[in-house]
Amino acid sequence: MDGSEIIYSRNLGERHEQEIVLEKDDELLRQLFVFIDAVPAEMRYTVRLAGRASRAEIGIAYLGREQDTTEMNVTILHEANETYARVTAKAALFDDSRFIFRGMLDIGPEAKGADSYLLAKGLMVSPRARAEIYPYLEIQTDEVKASHGSSVGRIDERALFYLQSRGIAKADAEKIILSAYFRDVARDMPVEYREKFFQQTD
């Protein structure tokens, strides 16, 4: 996702709704949403791939703290031939935070040759945190590639134990694990924001 436009949650307001239409052939959209500090209660985000071979690559990095609660709905509409989409959403949840994610990949009848994939994960650092992930597929034509992956879990205790056995403090071990967890979506952040994002895990 090199060269992504980076969008920070503090600029989205309490509720954010957006629809983007890629009308031109071969048009490309790359966006990375970074959720730290102030986060919206609700986000509805839709991308319509209306131009032939248009492409969308969307990343979401979410860090929930205290009482943060966000319900997020992401929809990718494939409306033309040979369109391409990749959505990667990852959340790490501390304290009493909650993250609800619904992702829809909708491949329309005119979208032969479409290639679409959604990956959504929730990592609950606190026992009180909650993550809910609901991926959906709707396919209305053949000769397409479409799939999704999702998971909700907690920090790997074995990895945590191993790092601590090497003399690393628990807080630092958690930070190492979280840095690896977010690596694929966080690499596009400017260094100063990437450092701030991972400082939030302390």
N, C-alpha and C positions, 0 to 999 in steps of 0.2 A: 504493500500500500504506500509505496514511496510517493511523495509529492501530494499527499492528501491535504485538503482543506480541513483545518482543525477548528472545531466548534466547542466552546466551553459552556458548561451548564449554567454558569452565572449569567450568561447572556440570553437564556431561554425563557425566563419568567416562570411563574407558578404552573402554567399550562402552555404547552408548545404543540402547535399543529402545523404541519408543512407537507406540501405535495410538490414534487419536482418531476417535470416531464422532459425526457430526453427525446426530442423530435427528430434530430438530424441523424443520418446514417453514420455509424462509427463514433458517435459522441461518447465521451467518457466522463464519469462522475466518480470522484474519490473523496470521501468524507470520513473524518474521525471525530466522534463525539466523546468528550472527556467530562465525566461527571465527578466533581469534587466540590467541597464546600457547599454552596447553595445548589440544590437539585430540584427539578420540577416535580410536582406531584403526579403529573400526567404528561405523556408525550405520545403524539400520534404522527407517524412519519411514513410517507408513501413515496415510492419512486416508480414512475411509469416509463418503461423502456419501449418507446413508440417508434424509434428509428431503427432501421435494419442494422444489426450488429452493434447496437449501442450497449454500453457496459457500465455497471455500477459496482463499486467496491466500498462497502460500508463497514466501519469499525466502531465499536462501542466499548469504552472502558469505564466502569462504574465502581466507585468506592463509597459505600454507605456507612455513615456514622450516626451515633446517637439514635434519634427518632426518624431519620431519613426514610421516606417511603415514596417509591416511584412505580407507577404503572405505565409500562411502555408497550406500544403497539407499532410494529414495523411491518410494512407490506411492500412487497416487490411485485409489480405487475409486468409480465412479459407480454407485449402486444405485437411484436414484430419478429421476423425470422432472425435466427442466429444471435439472439440477445444473450447477455452473460451477466450473472450477478453472484457476488460473494458477500455474505453478511457474517461478521464475527462479533458476538456480544459476550463480554465477560464482566461479571460482577463479583466483588469481594465485600462481604457484609460483616460489620462490627456492631457491637452494642445491641440495640434493639431495632436495627434497620431492616427494611423489607424491600424486596425487588420482585416485581411481577412483570414477566416478559412474555409477549405473544408475538410470534413471527409467522408471517404468511408468505409463501412463495406461490404465486398464481400465474400459471402458464396458459395463456389464452389460445383460442383455436387457430390464430394466425401466426403462432410463435414456433413454427417448426425449427428444429435445430437449436432450441434454447438450452442453456447450460446454467443451472442455478443451484446454489448450496448455501445452507444456513447452519451456523454453529453457535449455540448459546449455552453458557455455563454459569452456574452460581456457586460460589465458594463461601460457606458460612464460617467465619472465624470465631464468632461468638455463639454460644449455645442458644442464645435468645433471638438471634437473627433468623430471618426466613427468606427463602427464595422459591419462586414458582416460575416454571418455564413451560410454555406451551407452543411447540412448533407445529405448523400446518402446511400441507401441500394441496394444491388444486391443479390438476393437469387436464387440459381439455383438447390435447392433440397428441400425436405420437412422434417418434423420432426426437425425443428430448432427453436431457439428463437433469434430474432433479432429486435432491435428497437433503436430509438434515441430520444433525447430531445435537444432542443436548445432555446435560448432566447437572445434578445438584448434589453437593457433598460438603465435606469438611476437610480441613487441612490433614494431609497424610501424617498420622501420628508416628509412623515408622521413619519417615523422612525427617520429621521434627526431632525424634529421639536420636537419629544418626548424627544430625548436625550438632545437637547438644553434647553428644558423646565425644565430638571433636573439639569441645571447649567453647562452642559458640553459645552465647546467651539466648534464652528462648525468644525474646523479642527480635533479636537479630536473625535468628533462624527462621522465624515467621516472615520476616522481610525478604530473606533470600528466596523462600518458597513462593511468596507473592510476586516477586520480581520475575521469576521464571514463568509463573502462571500468566502474567500480563504481557510477556515479552512480545508476542506477535502483534498485539494491538498497540502497544506503547512505543514501539520503536520509531514511529513517525512523529512523536512529540518533540518539540524543541527541547534541548537539554535542560534548560531552567525549569520548564514545566514538568518534564519527566522526573526530575529530582524532587520537585514539590509533590508530585503525585505519590511517589514512593515514600516520601517523608510522612505522608498521611497515614501510612501503615504502622508507624512507630507507636 
